Amino acid sequence: MAAKQIAVIGGGVVGVCTAYFLAEAGHQVVVLERQQSVAQEASLANSGVTAPGYGVPMAAPGMPRKILSHLFKSEAAVVVKPTLERALWRWARRWLNECEVDRYRVNRERMQRVAIYSHAVLQHLREHYRIDYERTQGVLQLFRAPDDIAAAETAAGLLADGGIPYRMVSAEEAREIEPALAPSTTLAGGLYLPDDESGNCPLFTKRMKQIAEDIGVRFLFATQVDRIAPGGHGVTLHIGAREFPADAVVLAAGADSVKLLEPLGVQVPLYPVKGYSATATIKNFDEAPVAAVSDEHYKVSISRMGMRIRIAGTAEVGSRSLDMHEAALRMLAKVGDDWFPGAANYHAASFWSGAHPMLPDGPPILGATPLRNVYANIGHGSLGWAMAAGSGKIVADIVSGHNPDIDMHGLTLSRYGSH
């Protein structure tokens, strides 16, 4: 296929990886980003975990009951803010259907298919370009109660099916893997994912921007795309009073992609789910984590990033505002104090909230839309960092007329009835 002039909307980690692979395939690429730099929104302060084995759908068996039981608790993994917004209730109905065990198995396999591929692509990029992004090796899931272990053992079969190395560990073995775990916090056991990892997403994204620029990608910042007008042999992007022509466009604008697709008649059940994180400077390295751990009770991750610790968790559904709620911030600090109390002052951390573009079933939408020359790379939820490199390569292959390296069943818009 001949080289095209392609616009990528969105300068997060997904958009930057997409732009790189499109340019590598020989296309002329421009990235349009409304912020002043790359990785300034959902990519800015995410968990840092890139683990294929760690990524699972939020729609899971038992999750509706768990949400109901936590409705009036200040510490909850998922918080629902009641609203009359129709888009939320349509999304919620679909999400409830996806919580059935059979649907969960299908959705988890699809997500891990992308994440496993993405992990391999990320590794290639890291080694080829010698990218340093404060990477750590291994992810340890921590279980506070025996019931958590039983649930994990059931799910472990899916890890085995996906070829993801893991091992169940006792509390003593978990403390050998992470010696700084607080002895006073109850620990029933853990699940160790030795090949999974974590790293600094914005650091990686900025390095990939430089690499992309070196092969010809242009970045236009402070540029808000208001409308896409397909037609003829290409598309026209409307940016204020300006018109920006291109042969094709790839939407990688997170939750805001919906606003650009809806006027085109493309309905995507994408809803912004707010996530939180806290980043604290390490004051005692002997008491800090070696790599990444996750508290499975609270669904909170703790990652080591050089001189800092990143704690991330809480999914807040029903609020489009990015205002931060004290209860969520207290929970992050509590989990940090529970497991690594002497490592940092979590109450003085730098707190962040961002909108994760969540589809009700979990897997992203990659590739073509019903509109010629309009492509999507959206819906990664809180796992954009874990899926970005692979998703970028997949979409670049599709735009270039090549078959992707993985089976695309269940990863396209067609699963929602669009072709």
Order of alpha helices (4+ residues) and beta strands (2+ residues): beta-alpha-beta-alpha-beta-alpha-alpha-beta-alpha-beta-alpha-beta-alpha-beta-beta-beta-beta-beta-alpha-beta-beta-beta-beta-alpha-beta-beta-beta-alpha
